[in-house]
Amino acid sequence: MTETEPIAALLSRLAHVCNANAVLIDRFGKTVHATGPTPMSLLFEEIGRTAADSQNVDVDGWRGVAARISAPDEADSHFGWLVVAARRTNFPDSHSTSATHVAATLVEASQRMAVAARQQERAIRTAVLEEALALRREPHNPELAARIAAFGLSFDEELRTIVYRPIRPAVASRSLPATEDLLEMLGKALESQSIAYLMTAKEKTIIIAAQCNVQAFRRVIVAEDSKLPGALVGVGRSVHALGDILDSYQDAQLAVRTLRRNSRGPKVMAYEDFNYATRLFADVGFDKMIKWAQEFLKPLEGRELLVEGLQTYFEHAQNINAAADYLEIHHNSLRYRIAKAEEILGINLREPGAVSSVFLALTALELGRIQQSRPKSSGDAGRSRRPSDVEASDVLPYSRPYGERAGVVRAPAR
């Protein structure tokens, strides 16, 4: 159990003791590790006929014993089987059977230890990333920088903060993977490309700090396209110091929100893809933009329906009919709300300057709510019929409520 690869070492020892081939297979019959050639397709067919914890097998001249392996992280489930087989008429004997059962117990213990170690490292990685995201501009925290470096990330090479937001499937019968499962899939995808990373989740959005460029992350998404759900992916500016992580994260949030406004456009946007207005927003800084947005929209304080109308109008690419359908109101009712908002703000949304001002102000307030979002409590369930990626807060009294929070925090290990 002290070996670098304990299961491989254990199976090698078992094969030597029994003078046979030892194979570990998962519950689908896929070989995880084997010490030699064995007709597992034939053996698996016989093993799968019963739910016994231990059974003898005899197929095509191969004889052996199969011991069921419990799943390390799922109650009342199993991982697969440990099979020891040989082409001998007197196999298995009592000695080989006992050795197999002892080895199966050790395999289970090794898997449980690996899961516990992985969960512990994920918790540490998550804590490091969460602390970095909580820093304000130009922080000086050598200790945190050193902890980040300990996980293989360097500010001397290209480092990006990425926001990965799954898209709800259009088919009602399909559902998104659980956040835990999505974290696992993304972690394995990054590990397969030898990309160092930290990862966490807020609501149902995955946040990643990855040691790669935009093209490398695009390749990860393409390579795992059949496994990962459709998603909007925002990639922030390159991080050169600890204080840049927050700025890069805010860029990625802004990119995802921009992508949400165009359902037919690309699904990945990087800081370098921002148009003039969006780049202005990102570089001026969130604090200033939020303050200016509060001042600009203050006349609408207490007029929730008018603000909601404007938000939905811009979220649907200024399509009155689509926005009205989403709000489940008549299009003339939405026209009235927008006209009333224009009157109160003293603007005309047929003018480009007014359109840019309202869009940027609404974007600032929504991203401000994301920053101040809190974990979901049991009383939050079912508050809104329109799920979103942000939570209502006290940024402004007329903030629109949002639901569908997950409160999951985890960081896959490398």
DRENDO-1510 file (C-alpha; in Angstrom, 1 decimal, always signed):
<recs>
REC; n; res; u; v; w
REC; 1; MET; +0.0; +0.0; +0.0 .
REC; 2; THR; +3.0; +2.3; +0.2 .
REC; 3; GLU; +3.8; +1.9; -3.5 .
REC; 4; THR; +3.3; +4.8; -5.9 .
REC; 5; GLU; +0.8; +2.7; -7.8 .
REC; 6; PRO; -0.6; +0.5; -5.0 .
REC; 7; ILE; -3.3; -1.4; -7.1 .
REC; 8; ALA; -0.8; -2.3; -9.8 .
REC; 9; ALA; +1.7; -3.5; -7.2 .
REC; 10; LEU; -1.0; -5.4; -5.4 .
REC; 11; LEU; -2.2; -7.2; -8.6 .
REC; 12; SER; +1.4; -8.1; -9.5 .
REC; 13; ARG; +2.0; -9.6; -6.1 .
REC; 14; LEU; -1.4; -11.5; -6.3 .
REC; 15; ALA; -0.5; -12.9; -9.8 .
REC; 16; HIS; +2.9; -14.1; -8.5 .
REC; 17; VAL; +1.4; -15.7; -5.4 .
REC; 18; CYS; -1.4; -17.5; -7.4 .
REC; 19; ASN; +0.8; -18.2; -10.5 .
REC; 20; ALA; -2.1; -16.8; -12.6 .
REC; 21; ASN; -3.2; -13.6; -14.3 .
REC; 22; ALA; -4.9; -11.0; -12.2 .
REC; 23; VAL; -7.3; -8.4; -13.7 .
REC; 24; LEU; -9.3; -5.5; -12.3 .
REC; 25; ILE; -12.3; -4.6; -14.3 .
REC; 26; ASP; -15.0; -2.0; -13.8 .
REC; 27; ARG; -18.7; -2.8; -13.7 .
REC; 28; PHE; -19.0; -2.3; -17.4 .
REC; 29; GLY; -16.3; -4.9; -18.2 .
REC; 30; LYS; -13.6; -2.4; -19.1 .
REC; 31; THR; -10.1; -3.5; -17.9 .
REC; 32; VAL; -8.6; -1.1; -15.4 .
REC; 33; HIS; -5.4; -3.1; -14.9 .
REC; 34; ALA; -4.1; -6.5; -15.9 .
REC; 35; THR; -1.0; -8.5; -15.3 .
REC; 36; GLY; -1.4; -10.6; -18.5 .
REC; 37; PRO; -3.7; -11.6; -21.3 .
REC; 38; THR; -7.1; -12.9; -20.3 .
REC; 39; PRO; -10.3; -13.4; -22.3 .
REC; 40; MET; -12.2; -10.8; -20.2 .
REC; 41; SER; -15.1; -10.5; -22.6 .
REC; 42; LEU; -15.9; -14.2; -22.1 .
REC; 43; LEU; -15.3; -14.1; -18.4 .
REC; 44; PHE; -17.3; -10.9; -17.9 .
REC; 45; GLU; -20.3; -12.4; -19.6 .
REC; 46; GLU; -20.3; -15.2; -17.0 .
REC; 47; ILE; -19.5; -12.9; -14.1 .
REC; 48; GLY; -22.4; -10.6; -15.0 .
REC; 49; ARG; -25.0; -13.4; -14.7 .
REC; 50; THR; -25.1; -13.2; -10.9 .
REC; 51; ALA; -24.8; -10.6; -8.2 .
REC; 52; ALA; -22.7; -12.8; -5.9 .
REC; 53; ASP; -19.9; -11.2; -4.0 .
REC; 54; SER; -17.6; -14.1; -5.0 .
REC; 55; GLN; -17.9; -16.7; -7.7 .
REC; 56; ASN; -15.8; -19.2; -9.6 .
REC; 57; VAL; -15.6; -19.0; -13.4 .
REC; 58; ASP; -14.8; -21.6; -16.0 .
REC; 59; VAL; -14.8; -20.4; -19.6 .
REC; 60; ASP; -13.0; -21.7; -22.7 .
REC; 61; GLY; -10.4; -23.5; -20.6 .
REC; 62; TRP; -9.8; -20.6; -18.3 .
REC; 63; ARG; -10.7; -21.1; -14.6 .
REC; 64; GLY; -10.6; -18.6; -11.8 .
REC; 65; VAL; -12.3; -16.7; -9.1 .
REC; 66; ALA; -14.0; -13.3; -9.2 .
REC; 67; ALA; -14.4; -11.0; -6.2 .
REC; 68; ARG; -16.8; -8.1; -6.2 .
REC; 69; ILE; -15.2; -4.7; -5.5 .
REC; 70; SER; -17.5; -2.2; -3.7 .
REC; 71; ALA; -17.6; +1.4; -5.0 .
REC; 72; PRO; -15.4; +3.7; -2.8 .
REC; 73; ASP; -17.9; +6.7; -2.9 .
REC; 74; GLU; -21.3; +5.1; -3.6 .
REC; 75; ALA; -23.3; +3.2; -1.0 .
REC; 76; ASP; -24.9; +0.0; -2.1 .
REC; 77; SER; -23.0; +0.0; -5.4 .
REC; 78; HIS; -19.9; -1.7; -6.8 .
REC; 79; PHE; -16.9; -0.6; -8.7 .
REC; 80; GLY; -16.3; -3.9; -10.6 .
REC; 81; TRP; -14.5; -7.2; -10.0 .
REC; 82; LEU; -11.1; -8.5; -9.2 .
REC; 83; VAL; -10.5; -11.7; -11.3 .
REC; 84; VAL; -7.7; -14.2; -11.0 .
REC; 85; ALA; -7.6; -16.8; -13.8 .
REC; 86; ALA; -5.3; -19.5; -15.2 .
REC; 87; ARG; -5.5; -22.3; -17.7 .
REC; 88; ARG; -5.0; -25.1; -15.1 .
REC; 89; THR; -7.5; -27.8; -14.3 .
REC; 90; ASN; -6.9; -27.6; -10.5 .
REC; 91; PHE; -7.3; -23.8; -10.4 .
REC; 92; PRO; -8.5; -22.0; -8.2 .
REC; 93; ASP; -7.5; -23.8; -5.0 .
REC; 94; SER; -8.4; -22.6; -1.5 .
REC; 95; HIS; -5.1; -20.7; -1.2 .
REC; 96; SER; -5.7; -18.7; -4.4 .
REC; 97; THR; -9.3; -18.1; -3.5 .
REC; 98; SER; -8.3; -16.7; +0.0 .
REC; 99; ALA; -5.5; -14.6; -1.5 .
REC; 100; THR; -8.0; -13.1; -4.1 .
REC; 101; HIS; -10.5; -12.1; -1.3 .
REC; 102; VAL; -7.8; -10.5; +0.8 .
REC; 103; ALA; -6.5; -8.6; -2.3 .
REC; 104; ALA; -10.1; -7.5; -3.1 .
REC; 105; THR; -10.4; -6.0; +0.4 .
REC; 106; LEU; -7.0; -4.2; -0.1 .
REC; 107; VAL; -8.2; -2.8; -3.5 .
REC; 108; GLU; -11.3; -1.4; -1.8 .
REC; 109; ALA; -9.2; +0.2; +0.9 .
REC; 110; SER; -6.8; +1.7; -1.6 .
REC; 111; GLN; -9.6; +3.2; -3.6 .
REC; 112; ARG; -11.2; +4.7; -0.5 .
REC; 113; MET; -7.9; +6.3; +0.5 .
REC; 114; ALA; -7.4; +7.7; -3.0 .
REC; 115; VAL; -10.9; +9.2; -3.0 .
REC; 116; ALA; -10.3; +10.8; +0.5 .
REC; 117; ALA; -7.0; +12.2; -0.6 .
REC; 118; ARG; -8.4; +13.6; -3.9 .
REC; 119; GLN; -11.3; +15.2; -2.0 .
REC; 120; GLN; -8.9; +16.8; +0.5 .
REC; 121; GLU; -6.7; +18.2; -2.2 .
REC; 122; ARG; -9.7; +19.5; -4.1 .
REC; 123; ALA; -10.8; +21.3; -0.9 .
REC; 124; ILE; -7.4; +22.9; -0.6 .
REC; 125; ARG; -7.3; +23.9; -4.3 .
REC; 126; THR; -10.8; +25.4; -4.0 .
REC; 127; ALA; -9.9; +27.4; -0.9 .
REC; 128; VAL; -6.8; +28.9; -2.7 .
REC; 129; LEU; -8.8; +29.9; -5.8 .
REC; 130; GLU; -11.7; +31.3; -3.7 .
REC; 131; GLU; -9.2; +33.4; -1.7 .
REC; 132; ALA; -7.6; +34.8; -4.9 .
REC; 133; LEU; -11.0; +35.7; -6.4 .
REC; 134; ALA; -12.0; +37.5; -3.2 .
REC; 135; LEU; -9.0; +39.9; -3.4 .
REC; 136; ARG; -9.4; +43.5; -4.4 .
REC; 137; ARG; -7.2; +45.3; -6.9 .
REC; 138; GLU; -3.4; +45.3; -6.6 .
REC; 139; PRO; -3.3; +43.0; -3.5 .
REC; 140; HIS; +0.0; +42.0; -2.0 .
REC; 141; ASN; -0.1; +38.5; -0.5 .
REC; 142; PRO; +3.1; +36.6; -1.0 .
REC; 143; GLU; +1.8; +33.7; +1.0 .
REC; 144; LEU; -1.2; +33.2; -1.3 .
REC; 145; ALA; +1.0; +33.5; -4.4 .
REC; 146; ALA; +3.2; +30.8; -3.0 .
REC; 147; ARG; +0.3; +28.5; -2.3 .
REC; 148; ILE; -0.9; +29.0; -5.9 .
REC; 149; ALA; +2.6; +28.2; -7.2 .
REC; 150; ALA; +2.6; +25.0; -5.1 .
REC; 151; PHE; -0.1; +23.7; -7.3 .
REC; 152; GLY; +1.9; +24.1; -10.4 .
REC; 153; LEU; +0.6; +27.5; -11.6 .
REC; 154; SER; +3.1; +30.2; -12.6 .
REC; 155; PHE; +2.6; +33.9; -13.3 .
REC; 156; ASP; +5.6; +33.7; -15.6 .
REC; 157; GLU; +3.6; +31.6; -18.1 .
REC; 158; GLU; +0.2; +32.3; -19.6 .
REC; 159; LEU; -2.5; +31.9; -17.0 .
REC; 160; ARG; -6.2; +32.5; -17.6 .
REC; 161; THR; -9.3; +32.6; -15.5 .
REC; 162; ILE; -12.2; +30.9; -17.2 .
REC; 163; VAL; -16.0; +30.8; -16.5 .
REC; 164; TYR; -17.8; +27.8; -17.9 .
REC; 165; ARG; -21.6; +28.0; -17.8 .
REC; 166; PRO; -23.6; +25.0; -19.0 .
REC; 167; ILE; -26.6; +25.7; -21.3 .
REC; 168; ARG; -29.8; +24.1; -20.3 .
REC; 169; PRO; -30.8; +21.6; -23.1 .
REC; 170; ALA; -33.6; +22.6; -25.4 .
REC; 171; VAL; -35.1; +19.0; -25.0 .
REC; 172; ALA; -37.2; +18.9; -21.9 .
REC; 173; SER; -36.4; +15.2; -21.3 .
REC; 174; ARG; -32.6; +15.9; -21.0 .
REC; 175; SER; -31.0; +17.5; -18.0 .
REC; 176; LEU; -27.6; +19.0; -17.2 .
REC; 177; PRO; -25.1; +16.9; -15.3 .
REC; 178; ALA; -24.8; +17.5; -11.6 .
REC; 179; THR; -22.3; +20.1; -10.7 .
REC; 180; GLU; -20.1; +17.5; -9.0 .
REC; 181; ASP; -20.1; +15.4; -12.2 .
REC; 182; LEU; -19.3; +18.4; -14.4 .
REC; 183; LEU; -16.3; +19.3; -12.2 .
REC; 184; GLU; -15.1; +15.8; -12.5 .
REC; 185; MET; -15.4; +15.8; -16.3 .
REC; 186; LEU; -13.6; +19.1; -16.7 .
REC; 187; GLY; -10.9; +18.2; -14.3 .
REC; 188; LYS; -10.1; +15.0; -16.2 .
REC; 189; ALA; -10.2; +16.9; -19.5 .
REC; 190; LEU; -7.6; +19.4; -18.2 .
REC; 191; GLU; -5.5; +16.6; -16.7 .
REC; 192; SER; -5.5; +14.7; -20.0 .
REC; 193; GLN; -3.8; +17.7; -21.6 .
REC; 194; SER; -1.4; +18.1; -18.7 .
REC; 195; ILE; -2.8; +21.6; -17.9 .
REC; 196; ALA; -2.3; +22.8; -14.3 .
REC; 197; TYR; -5.4; +24.3; -12.8 .
REC; 198; LEU; -7.5; +25.3; -9.8 .
REC; 199; MET; -11.3; +24.9; -10.0 .
REC; 200; THR; -14.4; +25.8; -8.0 .
REC; 201; ALA; -18.1; +26.3; -8.6 .
REC; 202; LYS; -20.6; +29.0; -7.8 .
REC; 203; GLU; -24.2; +28.3; -8.4 .
REC; 204; LYS; -24.0; +26.1; -11.6 .
REC; 205; THR; -21.1; +28.0; -13.1 .
REC; 206; ILE; -17.6; +26.5; -13.0 .
REC; 207; ILE; -14.7; +28.8; -12.4 .
REC; 208; ILE; -11.2; +27.7; -13.5 .
REC; 209; ALA; -7.7; +29.2; -13.2 .
REC; 210; ALA; -5.8; +27.3; -15.9 .
REC; 211; GLN; -2.1; +27.4; -17.1 .
REC; 212; CYS; -2.9; +27.6; -20.8 .
REC; 213; ASN; -3.8; +30.0; -23.6 .
REC; 214; VAL; -7.2; +30.4; -25.2 .
REC; 215; GLN; -6.4; +28.0; -28.1 .
REC; 216; ALA; -5.4; +25.3; -25.7 .
REC; 217; PHE; -8.6; +25.5; -23.7 .
REC; 218; ARG; -10.6; +25.5; -26.9 .
REC; 219; ARG; -8.9; +22.3; -27.8 .
REC; 220; VAL; -9.9; +20.8; -24.5 .
REC; 221; ILE; -13.5; +21.7; -25.1 .
REC; 222; VAL; -13.5; +20.3; -28.6 .
REC; 223; ALA; -11.8; +17.0; -27.5 .
REC; 224; GLU; -14.4; +16.5; -24.9 .
REC; 225; ASP; -17.4; +17.7; -27.0 .
REC; 226; SER; -19.2; +14.4; -26.8 .
REC; 227; LYS; -19.0; +14.2; -23.0 .
REC; 228; LEU; -19.5; +17.8; -21.9 .
REC; 229; PRO; -22.8; +19.6; -22.2 .
REC; 230; GLY; -23.2; +22.7; -24.3 .
REC; 231; ALA; -21.9; +25.7; -22.5 .
REC; 232; LEU; -21.0; +29.4; -22.7 .
REC; 233; VAL; -17.3; +29.8; -22.0 .
REC; 234; GLY; -15.7; +33.2; -21.1 .
REC; 235; VAL; -11.9; +33.5; -20.9 .
REC; 236; GLY; -10.4; +36.5; -19.1 .
REC; 237; ARG; -7.3; +38.4; -19.8 .
REC; 238; SER; -3.8; +36.8; -19.2 .
REC; 239; VAL; -2.8; +36.8; -15.5 .
REC; 240; HIS; +0.7; +38.2; -14.8 .
REC; 241; ALA; +0.3; +38.8; -11.0 .
REC; 242; LEU; -1.9; +37.7; -8.1 .
REC; 243; GLY; -4.0; +40.9; -8.4 .
REC; 244; ASP; -4.8; +40.1; -12.1 .
REC; 245; ILE; -6.9; +37.0; -11.2 .
REC; 246; LEU; -9.9; +39.0; -10.1 .
REC; 247; ASP; -9.7; +41.2; -13.2 .
REC; 248; SER; -9.4; +38.1; -15.4 .
REC; 249; TYR; -12.4; +36.5; -13.6 .
REC; 250; GLN; -14.5; +39.6; -14.2 .
REC; 251; ASP; -13.6; +39.6; -17.9 .
REC; 252; ALA; -14.7; +36.0; -18.1 .
REC; 253; GLN; -18.0; +36.8; -16.4 .
REC; 254; LEU; -18.6; +39.7; -18.8 .
REC; 255; ALA; -17.8; +37.4; -21.8 .
REC; 256; VAL; -20.4; +34.9; -20.7 .
REC; 257; ARG; -23.0; +37.5; -20.2 .
REC; 258; THR; -22.3; +38.9; -23.7 .
REC; 259; LEU; -22.6; +35.4; -25.2 .
REC; 260; ARG; -26.0; +35.0; -23.5 .
REC; 261; ARG; -27.4; +37.8; -25.6 .
REC; 262; ASN; -26.7; +36.1; -28.9 .
REC; 263; SER; -27.9; +32.5; -28.9 .
REC; 264; ARG; -26.8; +31.9; -32.5 .
REC; 265; GLY; -23.3; +33.2; -32.1 .
REC; 266; PRO; -20.1; +31.6; -30.8 .
REC; 267; LYS; -20.0; +29.7; -27.5 .
REC; 268; VAL; -16.5; +30.8; -26.5 .
REC; 269; MET; -15.4; +34.4; -26.0 .
REC; 270; ALA; -12.0; +35.6; -24.8 .
REC; 271; TYR; -10.9; +39.1; -23.6 .
REC; 272; GLU; -9.2; +39.6; -26.9 .
REC; 273; ASP; -12.6; +39.1; -28.7 .
REC; 274; PHE; -14.3; +42.0; -26.8 .
REC; 275; ASN; -15.7; +44.8; -28.9 .
REC; 276; TYR; -14.9; +48.5; -28.1 .
REC; 277; ALA; -17.7; +49.0; -25.6 .
REC; 278; THR; -17.1; +45.7; -23.8 .
REC; 279; ARG; -13.3; +46.3; -23.6 .
REC; 280; LEU; -14.1; +49.8; -22.2 .
REC; 281; PHE; -16.2; +48.2; -19.5 .
REC; 282; ALA; -13.5; +45.6; -18.6 .
REC; 283; ASP; -10.6; +48.1; -18.5 .
REC; 284; VAL; -12.3; +50.9; -16.6 .
REC; 285; GLY; -13.0; +48.5; -13.8 .
REC; 286; PHE; -16.1; +47.0; -12.2 .
REC; 287; ASP; -16.1; +49.3; -9.1 .
REC; 288; LYS; -16.3; +52.4; -11.2 .
REC; 289; MET; -18.8; +51.0; -13.7 .
REC; 290; ILE; -21.1; +49.7; -10.9 .
REC; 291; LYS; -21.0; +53.1; -9.2 .
REC; 292; TRP; -21.8; +54.9; -12.5 .
REC; 293; ALA; -24.6; +52.4; -13.3 .
REC; 294; GLN; -26.2; +53.0; -9.9 .
REC; 295; GLU; -26.2; +56.8; -10.5 .
REC; 296; PHE; -27.5; +56.4; -14.1 .
REC; 297; LEU; -30.4; +54.1; -13.2 .
REC; 298; LYS; -31.3; +55.6; -9.8 .
REC; 299; PRO; -34.4; +57.3; -11.3 .
REC; 300; LEU; -35.9; +53.8; -11.8 .
REC; 301; GLU; -35.5; +52.9; -8.2 .
REC; 302; GLY; -38.6; +51.1; -7.0 .
REC; 303; ARG; -39.8; +50.5; -10.6 .
REC; 304; GLU; -39.0; +46.8; -10.8 .
REC; 305; LEU; -41.2; +46.0; -13.8 .
REC; 306; LEU; -39.5; +48.8; -15.9 .
REC; 307; VAL; -36.0; +47.5; -15.0 .
REC; 308; GLU; -37.0; +43.9; -15.7 .
REC; 309; GLY; -38.4; +45.0; -19.1 .
REC; 310; LEU; -35.2; +46.7; -20.0 .
REC; 311; GLN; -33.1; +43.7; -18.9 .
REC; 312; THR; -35.2; +41.2; -20.8 .
REC; 313; TYR; -35.3; +43.5; -23.9 .
REC; 314; PHE; -31.4; +43.6; -24.1 .
REC; 315; GLU; -31.1; +39.9; -23.1 .
REC; 316; HIS; -33.1; +39.1; -26.3 .
REC; 317; ALA; -31.1; +41.3; -28.6 .
REC; 318; GLN; -33.7; +44.1; -28.5 .
REC; 319; ASN; -36.3; +41.8; -30.0 .
REC; 320; ILE; -39.6; +43.1; -28.5 .
REC; 321; ASN; -41.7; +40.0; -29.4 .
REC; 322; ALA; -39.1; +37.5; -28.1 .
REC; 323; ALA; -38.7; +39.5; -24.8 .
REC; 324; ALA; -42.4; +39.8; -24.4 .
REC; 325; ASP; -42.9; +36.0; -24.9 .
REC; 326; TYR; -40.2; +35.4; -22.3 .
REC; 327; LEU; -42.0; +37.7; -19.8 .
REC; 328; GLU; -45.3; +36.1; -20.8 .
REC; 329; ILE; -46.9; +39.5; -21.5 .
REC; 330; HIS; -48.3; +41.2; -24.6 .
REC; 331; HIS; -45.7; +42.9; -26.8 .
REC; 332; ASN; -47.5; +46.3; -26.4 .
REC; 333; SER; -47.2; +46.0; -22.6 .
REC; 334; LEU; -43.5; +45.6; -23.0 .
REC; 335; ARG; -43.4; +48.6; -25.4 .
REC; 336; TYR; -45.1; +50.7; -22.8 .
REC; 337; ARG; -42.7; +49.7; -20.0 .
REC; 338; ILE; -39.7; +50.5; -22.2 .
REC; 339; ALA; -41.2; +53.8; -23.3 .
REC; 340; LYS; -41.9; +54.7; -19.6 .
REC; 341; ALA; -38.3; +53.8; -18.7 .
REC; 342; GLU; -37.0; +56.0; -21.5 .
REC; 343; GLU; -39.2; +58.9; -20.3 .
REC; 344; ILE; -37.9; +58.6; -16.7 .
REC; 345; LEU; -34.3; +58.3; -17.7 .
REC; 346; GLY; -34.6; +61.0; -20.3 .
REC; 347; ILE; -33.2; +58.9; -23.1 .
REC; 348; ASN; -34.2; +57.6; -26.5 .
REC; 349; LEU; -33.3; +53.9; -27.2 .
REC; 350; ARG; -33.2; +54.7; -31.0 .
REC; 351; GLU; -30.0; +56.6; -30.3 .
REC; 352; PRO; -26.8; +54.5; -30.2 .
REC; 353; GLY; -25.4; +56.3; -27.2 .
REC; 354; ALA; -28.5; +55.6; -25.2 .
REC; 355; VAL; -28.4; +51.9; -26.2 .
REC; 356; SER; -24.8; +51.6; -25.1 .
REC; 357; SER; -25.4; +53.4; -21.8 .
REC; 358; VAL; -28.4; +51.3; -20.8 .
REC; 359; PHE; -26.7; +48.0; -21.8 .
REC; 360; LEU; -23.5; +48.8; -19.9 .
REC; 361; ALA; -25.4; +50.0; -16.9 .
REC; 362; LEU; -27.5; +46.9; -16.7 .
REC; 363; THR; -24.5; +44.7; -17.3 .
REC; 364; ALA; -22.6; +46.4; -14.4 .
REC; 365; LEU; -25.4; +45.9; -12.0 .
REC; 366; GLU; -25.8; +42.2; -12.9 .
REC; 367; LEU; -22.1; +41.5; -12.6 .
REC; 368; GLY; -22.2; +43.4; -9.3 .
REC; 369; ARG; -24.8; +41.1; -8.0 .
REC; 370; ILE; -22.7; +38.1; -9.1 .
REC; 371; GLN; -19.8; +39.4; -7.0 .
REC; 372; GLN; -22.0; +39.8; -3.9 .
REC; 373; SER; -23.9; +36.5; -4.4 .
REC; 374; ARG; -24.2; +34.3; -1.3 .
REC; 375; PRO; -24.6; +30.5; -1.0 .
REC; 376; LYS; -28.0; +29.1; -1.4 .
REC; 377; SER; -30.0; +28.5; +1.8 .
REC; 378; SER; -32.9; +26.1; +2.1 .
REC; 379; GLY; -35.3; +29.1; +2.0 .
REC; 380; ASP; -34.2; +30.2; -1.5 .
REC; 381; ALA; -35.8; +27.3; -3.3 .
REC; 382; GLY; -38.4; +28.2; -5.9 .
REC; 383; ARG; -38.1; +31.9; -5.6 .
REC; 384; SER; -38.1; +32.6; -9.3 .
REC; 385; ARG; -39.7; +31.0; -12.3 .
REC; 386; ARG; -36.8; +32.3; -14.6 .
REC; 387; PRO; -33.5; +30.8; -13.6 .
REC; 388; SER; -30.3; +32.8; -14.1 .
REC; 389; ASP; -26.7; +32.8; -13.0 .
REC; 390; VAL; -27.0; +35.7; -10.5 .
REC; 391; GLU; -28.6; +36.2; -7.2 .
REC; 392; ALA; -30.6; +39.3; -6.1 .
REC; 393; SER; -28.7; +41.4; -3.7 .
REC; 394; ASP; -28.8; +44.9; -2.2 .
REC; 395; VAL; -26.9; +46.6; -5.0 .
REC; 396; LEU; -30.1; +48.5; -5.8 .
REC; 397; PRO; -33.5; +48.2; -4.1 .
REC; 398; TYR; -35.1; +47.3; -7.5 .
REC; 399; SER; -32.8; +44.3; -8.2 .
REC; 400; ARG; -34.6; +41.5; -9.9 .
REC; 401; PRO; -34.7; +38.2; -8.0 .
REC; 402; TYR; -33.0; +35.1; -9.4 .
REC; 403; GLY; -33.0; +31.4; -8.5 .
REC; 404; GLU; -31.4; +28.1; -9.3 .
REC; 405; ARG; -28.4; +28.2; -7.0 .
REC; 406; ALA; -26.2; +25.2; -6.3 .
REC; 407; GLY; -23.7; +26.2; -3.6 .
REC; 408; VAL; -21.1; +23.6; -4.7 .
REC; 409; VAL; -17.4; +24.3; -4.2 .
REC; 410; ARG; -14.8; +21.8; -5.2 .
REC; 411; ALA; -11.5; +21.7; -7.0 .
REC; 412; PRO; -10.4; +18.5; -9.0 .
REC; 413; ALA; -6.8; +17.4; -8.4 .
REC; 414; ARG; -4.1; +17.0; -11.0 .
</recs>
